[in-house]
């Protein structure tokens, strides 16, 4: 996971599509539109990359 990547949390689809802010030592900070910034341990949660995010994000 690299900064700028769009991802979804597999167990929390209602959080929406988030943008990776940083990845330090397996701890990924993601900014989700519905809940804000969250730090996720990638050893515990496998975030799903989203490659068509532009068509799924609200325009604004």
Helices and strands as residue ranges (DSSP letters): E 6-8, G 13-15, E 18-24, E 27-32, E 36-41, E 48-49, H 53-56
